[in-house]
Amino acid sequence: MYPIAPLIAFTVSFITCLCIIYFTKKHSIFLDSYDSSKPQKVHNTPTSRAGGLGIFCGSILICASYFPFTLFFLLAGFITFAAGLIEDLKGTLSPKKRLLIQSLSAVLGMILFNAIIVDIGISWQFPLIISILFTVFAVVGSINAINIIDGFNGLASGISIMVLISLSFCAYIVDDMQLLYISLIVLCASLGFFVLNFPKGRIFLGDGGAYFLGFCIVEIAILLSQKHEQISSWFVLCIMIYPVYEVLFSAYRRKRKGLSPLYPDKMHLHTVIFRKITKNNYKTSILVWMIAAPFIFIPLLYMWHTKLLIATVLLFVLLYNFIYFRLIKLRKR
């Protein structure tokens, strides 16, 4: 691997984000304006929401220049990234159209680089049709999982960076240089955005950035777990359990109230923590990082041990529920 490549990815992303901040404010495009009627708005100044463009440029330019074999990977991710970018610009894509485009990216991943889930750590493999459907479900779920936690400065990008660090170590341990390269490059491109997003929030990730990071993370994780027998498929779920469970719990919570699972509200764990504990944007992100970090890094010590990984997933679910309902009770007092 060219040692300078990750540094270039960081630099390209950082400079691109600086340019985006300037041009979006000058031309009043891609701006996320404050609107108190929207449940997840916590900033009070118009801010560019095209930070994902910096991450994408930093990733694809370096991968295409140094590692052409990863180009198919990023091209598959471009489709869902473009859908998010259109949403950031116009806000005109319906949830069904977004899900369809995200599903297309998942299918392209299966066709172009064989990113398909054939088993989940049990003694038999899925039939082909089940593998395809389950892979699409996993990819679309992960894409939206990163987006759903994108509520505070550095929250989604910080969690993504930690997951990419874990995946990089995992790829290094199993000596998969191809996946190590792409993990480090997307990681460093994300850092180029992160330093401008945290703590001050000079630029936001946007739907495009969240979708792209979610796609990259889940595809790297699928390839690692399916190519290397020593990595349990439950390792993938374990390191992504915070955003994934946030999606599942939010859908369940909204359904109980008779609302659409896609209906936005102020009841995510991070928003409840903000209102009841931190009352501060970036401190909320730090606290959530601290909760999620052990479940992202510690499983590296037993990434082959399915039963321990399942226990870790269940432990997170119990911890999440305990914290969440404890805070909800405080909220009602």
C-alpha positions in Angstrom: 0.0 0.0 0.0 1.2 3.5 -0.8 1.6 5.1 2.7 0.7 8.5 1.4 -2.6 7.5 -0.1 -4.7 7.9 3.1 -3.1 11.3 3.8 -4.0 12.4 0.2 -7.6 11.1 0.8 -7.8 13.2 4.0 -6.4 16.3 2.2 -8.7 16.0 -0.8 -11.7 15.5 1.5 -10.7 18.4 3.8 -10.1 20.9 0.9 -13.3 19.8 -0.9 -15.3 20.4 2.3 -13.7 23.9 2.7 -14.7 24.7 -0.9 -18.2 23.4 -0.3 -18.6 25.6 2.8 -17.7 28.6 0.8 -19.7 28.0 -2.4 -22.8 26.7 -0.8 -23.1 29.8 1.4 -22.3 32.1 -1.5 -24.8 30.5 -3.8 -27.3 29.5 -1.1 -27.5 25.8 -2.2 -27.3 22.6 -0.1 -28.0 24.7 3.0 -29.7 23.1 6.0 -31.6 26.1 7.4 -32.8 26.2 11.0 -36.5 25.3 11.3 -37.8 24.7 14.8 -40.8 22.8 13.5 -38.5 20.0 12.3 -37.9 17.5 15.2 -34.2 16.8 14.7 -32.9 20.4 14.2 -30.5 21.5 16.9 -28.5 24.1 15.0 -29.4 27.7 14.6 -27.6 28.9 11.5 -27.8 27.8 7.9 -25.2 25.2 7.3 -24.0 23.3 4.3 -25.3 19.7 4.2 -23.0 18.5 1.4 -20.1 17.2 3.4 -20.6 13.8 1.9 -19.3 15.2 -1.3 -15.9 15.7 0.3 -15.8 12.2 1.6 -16.8 10.8 -1.7 -14.3 12.8 -3.7 -11.5 11.9 -1.2 -12.4 8.3 -1.5 -13.0 7.8 -5.2 -10.1 10.0 -6.5 -7.5 8.2 -4.4 -8.9 4.7 -4.9 -9.2 5.2 -8.7 -5.6 6.6 -8.9 -3.8 4.1 -6.6 -6.1 1.1 -6.4 -8.1 0.7 -9.6 -9.5 -2.7 -8.3 -11.6 -0.8 -5.8 -13.3 1.4 -8.4 -16.2 -1.0 -8.9 -16.8 -0.8 -5.1 -17.1 3.0 -5.1 -19.1 3.1 -8.3 -21.8 0.9 -6.7 -21.8 3.2 -3.8 -22.1 6.2 -6.1 -25.7 5.4 -6.9 -27.0 5.6 -3.4 -24.7 8.6 -2.7 -26.2 10.4 -5.7 -29.7 9.7 -4.4 -28.8 11.2 -1.0 -27.1 14.2 -2.7 -30.3 14.9 -4.7 -32.3 14.7 -1.5 -29.8 17.2 0.1 -30.3 19.6 -2.8 -34.0 19.3 -3.5 -35.6 17.1 -0.9 -37.8 15.6 -3.7 -37.1 11.9 -3.5 -39.9 9.8 -1.8 -38.9 7.1 0.7 -39.9 4.4 -1.8 -37.6 5.8 -4.4 -34.7 6.1 -2.0 -35.2 2.5 -0.9 -35.3 1.4 -4.5 -32.1 3.1 -5.3 -30.4 1.8 -2.2 -31.5 -1.7 -3.2 -30.0 -1.2 -6.6 -26.6 -0.4 -5.0 -26.8 -3.6 -3.0 -27.6 -5.6 -6.1 -24.6 -4.0 -8.0 -22.4 -4.9 -5.0 -23.4 -8.5 -5.5 -22.8 -8.4 -9.2 -19.6 -6.4 -9.4 -17.7 -7.7 -6.4 -19.7 -10.6 -5.0 -20.7 -8.9 -1.8 -23.5 -11.4 -0.8 -24.3 -12.9 2.6 -24.5 -16.7 2.2 -24.6 -17.6 5.9 -24.9 -16.0 9.4 -22.7 -18.3 11.4 -25.0 -21.3 11.4 -24.4 -24.8 10.0 -26.1 -24.3 6.7 -25.9 -21.8 3.9 -28.9 -19.7 2.6 -30.5 -20.6 -0.7 -29.5 -18.1 -3.4 -32.8 -16.2 -3.4 -32.7 -15.9 0.4 -29.0 -14.7 0.2 -30.0 -12.0 -2.3 -33.0 -10.8 -0.3 -31.1 -10.8 3.0 -28.1 -9.0 1.5 -30.4 -6.3 0.1 -32.1 -6.0 3.5 -28.8 -5.7 5.3 -27.3 -3.2 3.0 -30.4 -0.9 2.9 -30.7 -1.2 6.6 -27.1 -0.2 7.3 -27.3 2.7 4.8 -30.3 4.1 6.7 -28.8 3.2 10.1 -26.0 5.7 9.6 -28.5 8.3 8.4 -30.8 7.9 11.4 -28.0 8.7 13.9 -26.9 11.8 12.0 -28.3 14.2 14.5 -25.4 16.0 16.2 -22.0 17.3 15.3 -19.7 14.3 14.8 -22.1 11.7 15.9 -22.7 9.7 12.6 -19.2 10.4 11.2 -17.6 9.6 14.6 -19.4 6.3 14.9 -18.5 5.5 11.2 -14.8 6.3 11.8 -14.7 4.0 14.8 -16.4 1.2 12.8 -13.9 1.8 9.9 -11.0 1.6 12.4 -12.4 -1.7 13.7 -12.8 -3.0 10.1 -9.3 -1.9 9.2 -7.8 -3.9 12.1 -10.0 -6.8 11.2 -8.7 -6.7 7.5 -5.1 -6.4 8.8 -5.5 -9.4 11.1 -6.8 -11.6 8.3 -4.2 -10.2 5.8 -6.8 -8.8 3.4 -4.8 -5.9 1.9 -7.5 -5.0 -0.6 -10.2 -4.4 2.0 -7.6 -2.8 4.3 -6.8 -0.2 1.6 -10.3 0.8 1.0 -11.2 0.9 4.7 -8.3 3.2 5.5 -9.0 5.5 2.5 -12.7 5.9 3.3 -11.6 6.3 7.0 -9.2 9.1 6.2 -11.6 10.8 3.8 -14.1 10.8 6.6 -11.6 12.4 8.9 -11.2 15.2 6.4 -14.9 16.0 6.9 -14.9 15.2 10.6 -12.5 18.0 11.6 -14.8 20.5 10.1 -17.9 19.0 11.5 -16.8 18.4 15.1 -17.2 20.2 17.4 -18.4 23.4 15.7 -20.5 22.0 12.9 -19.2 24.1 10.0 -20.5 21.5 7.6 -23.0 18.6 7.9 -22.8 15.1 6.5 -26.1 15.2 4.7 -28.1 12.3 3.4 -25.5 11.7 0.6 -22.6 11.4 3.1 -24.6 9.2 5.5 -25.8 6.9 2.7 -22.3 6.6 1.2 -20.6 5.8 4.6 -23.3 3.3 5.4 -22.8 1.6 2.1 -19.0 1.5 2.4 -19.1 0.1 5.9 -21.7 -2.7 5.2 -20.0 -3.8 2.0 -16.6 -4.0 3.6 -18.0 -5.9 6.5 -19.9 -8.3 4.3 -16.8 -9.0 2.2 -14.7 -9.6 5.3 -17.1 -12.0 6.9 -17.9 -13.9 3.8 -14.4 -14.2 2.4 -12.7 -15.2 5.7 -14.1 -18.1 7.7 -12.4 -16.9 10.9 -14.7 -13.9 11.0 -18.2 -14.6 12.2 -21.0 -12.9 10.5 -22.2 -11.7 13.9 -19.0 -9.6 14.1 -20.6 -7.4 11.4 -23.8 -6.9 13.4 -21.8 -6.4 16.7 -19.7 -3.5 15.5 -22.8 -1.9 13.9 -25.2 -2.7 16.6 -25.8 0.9 17.8 -27.1 2.4 14.6 -28.8 -0.9 13.5 -30.7 -1.2 16.8 -31.5 2.5 16.7 -33.3 1.8 13.4 -35.1 -1.3 14.7 -36.1 0.3 18.0 -37.3 3.5 16.3 -39.4 1.5 13.8 -41.0 -0.5 16.7 -41.6 2.6 18.8 -43.3 4.5 16.0 -45.3 1.5 14.9 -46.7 1.2 18.5 -47.9 4.8 18.1 -49.6 4.0 14.8 -47.0 6.1 12.9 -44.9 5.2 9.8 -41.5 3.7 10.6 -40.1 6.5 8.5 -41.8 9.3 10.5 -39.2 11.6 12.0 -39.4 12.4 15.7 -37.5 13.6 18.8 -37.3 10.3 20.5 -34.0 8.8 19.4 -31.5 7.9 22.1 -29.2 10.7 21.1 -32.0 13.3 21.2 -33.2 12.1 24.6 -29.6 12.2 25.9 -29.3 15.8 24.6 -32.5 17.0 26.3 -32.0 15.2 29.6 -28.3 15.0 30.2 -25.9 17.1 28.1 -28.1 19.9 26.7 -25.1 20.4 24.4 -24.6 19.4 20.8 -21.1 18.0 20.6 -21.1 16.7 24.2 -24.0 14.5 23.2 -21.9 12.9 20.5 -19.1 12.3 22.9 -21.4 10.5 25.4 -22.9 8.3 22.7 -19.4 7.5 21.4 -18.5 6.3 24.9 -21.6 4.1 25.0 -21.0 2.6 21.6 -17.1 2.3 21.5 -16.8 -0.9 23.6 -19.2 -2.7 21.3 -17.2 -1.6 18.2 -13.6 -2.4 19.4 -13.8 -5.2 22.0 -15.3 -7.7 19.6 -12.1 -7.6 17.7 -10.7 -9.9 20.4 -13.2 -12.6 19.6 -14.4 -11.8 16.1 -14.5 -15.6 15.3 -16.6 -16.6 18.3 -20.3 -16.5 17.3 -21.7 -17.2 20.7 -19.7 -14.4 22.4 -20.7 -12.0 19.7 -24.3 -12.9 20.0 -24.0 -12.3 23.8 -22.4 -8.9 23.1 -25.2 -7.9 20.8 -27.8 -8.9 23.5 -25.8 -7.0 26.1 -26.0 -3.8 24.0 -29.7 -4.2 23.6 -30.2 -4.5 27.3 -27.9 -1.5 28.0 -29.6 0.6 25.3 -33.1 -0.2 26.7 -32.0 0.4 30.3 -30.5 3.8 29.4 -33.4 4.8 27.1 -36.3 3.9 29.5 -34.4 5.4 32.5 -34.1 8.7 30.6 -37.8 8.5 29.5 -38.9 8.2 33.1 -36.7 11.2 34.0 -38.3 13.1 31.1 -41.8 12.5 32.5 -40.9 13.8 36.0 
